[in-house]
Amino acid sequence: MKLELIQNKIHEIRGQRVMLDFDLAEMYNVETRALKQAVKRNIDRFPNDFMFELNEKEIENLVSQSVIPSKSKLGGAKPFAFTEQACPERSRRSVAMLSSVLSSKKANELN
């Protein structure tokens, strides 16, 4: 994925630069639910500030900014926002940590 495309998927939420779970899932070529499950199963491998779950107000704000076309795209789940520690252009170590818990060809290549 080109750096420019990745940069367009970085948002500021809670004063932090983040990437949303569905964008990272697309980058790693896995389903969003698979990414979230893998992270939850391996949560002890990540630092505390690695990610957070968006609240309703933050979701509404993303919908109003057209980052998310509608809340229905989320399928009832609240997205995870992965902090700069998880963003590919910032920390290779963190990308390796995230890709190491995913099972996809793309994740293996990035790892």
N, C-alpha and C positions, 0 to 999 in steps of 0.2 A: 504494500500500500504506500502510495506516495506521501511524503511528509506533509505536503499542502493539504491533502485530504484528511490526514490525522489532525492537523492543526484546526481544521474547520469543525472538528468534533469535540473540541475542548471548550468547556463552558465554565463560567465562574458561579459557584454556588457556595454559600456560607463563607464567602471571602477566600475560597480556595479554587484553584484550577482543577477541574475534574473531567473525566470521561465517563459516560453513562454505560451501564452494563450491556445494553443492546448494541451500542457502537463497538465496544470491545469484542463482544461475541461475533459480530460481523467480521471484524478484523482477524479474529482467530478461526473463523469459519466453523463455529459451533452454535448451537441454539442458545438463546439467552438463558433458558432454564437450566441447561447443562452447565453453563459458566457459573451461575449462581449456586447450583448444587455443589459443584467442585470447590468453590470458595468456602461455602459453609462447612463442608466435610473436612476442610483443611485449614480452618480459620486460625488455628494455633501457629501456623507457619508464617503468618503475616503480621506486620506491626499494627498496633491499635488504630493508627491514623491512616491506614491503607484505604479504607472505604467507609461510607456511611449510607444509610437508607434515606431516600428522600421522603419528606412529609407532604401532606396534601397541598399545602400552599406552594411549595416548590414545584410540585407536579403541575398545578394550575398555571404557574408562571411559565414553565417550559411549553405548555400547550399554547398559551397566549403569544409566546415568541416564535411559534411554529417549529420548535425543536422536535416536539412530538405532535403528530397531526391531531391526535385525540387521545383521551384517556383509555379508550377501548383498545388502542394499540398495545397497551401494557397488559391486557388480559386480566386485570384485577390485581396484579402484583405491583408493589412499589419498586421503582428502579433503585439499584445501587449506584452510587456515584463513587468512582474510584479516584482517589486523590492523585496529585502529581507524582506521588511515589509509584503509582501504577502506570502512569502515562509513558508510552513507548519512547518519545523523544527526550524524556528526562532521565530515566533511570533504567539502564539495561538490566541491573540486578533485579529490580522489581518486576520487569517484564519476564525475566527468566523464572521468577517465583510464581507468577500468575500462569505462565505457559506450562510450567512443570506440573500443574494440577489438572490441566486440560488434556483431553484425548482427541486431538485432531492433527492432521498432517501439518497444517499451518502452524499450530502451537509447537509441534516438535521441531519444525524448521527454525522458529524464532528462539526456541530454547537452545 
